[in-house]
């Protein structure tokens, strides 16, 4: 059984994001980058499935410039078998990313496609659903538990009312949520081993897909800073303050 895991290179979640002075986007110069946390969970889940004897081949895929190599090596260090770097300098939108993944699905023919439910840079939460639509595959989003048996993926997912369990015939697309697992700590020996694992570079232009943007970014603004709080001597004063705030709003 082959699993394709898609990962994105994003600003590390511990870094405070800075908006460019002209409002054209986020400043990533000299900023620590990392695997998108939800995608890291997807890689970890694929490795756990392999450790249970359910998976034989884990392929990780990422799209971007030269820095993506570092991200893919991190995924290989977690336990993936080989990596595909789709080389492009363009900042692709979710639909274009989904088209690239769809093209790779056609080449690799995976039994399961795993993605994080969303990327923490744009929070689009669209790519997995678009991949399933383009490839005409069953899908389950926000997975908190994945079980594989007899060619069927049983996925427990979180919904507003609680939990929902879906049975998907393979091949299928699944997006992962935070409660699915906790990724393992990557050790230095595994990072060294990852350097010897196959990493193929494919030019995005060679895939023959339309990568033109469909959306226009108008402006990026930092959130308004919160005002400092005040201490109140008792509950009565607190209620009075809340009443004044409600009236002003």
PyMOL commands that set and color helices and strands:
alter all, ss='L'
color gray80, all
select helices_A, chain A and resi 37-51+68-78+94-108+127-135+178-180+188-194+204-207+235-248
alter helices_A, ss='H'
color red, helices_A
select strands_A, chain A and resi 2-6+9-11+33-35+57-64+82-87+112-116+138-149+152-159+162-169+172-176+199-203
alter strands_A, ss='S'
color yellow, strands_A
deselect
rebuild
show_as cartoon
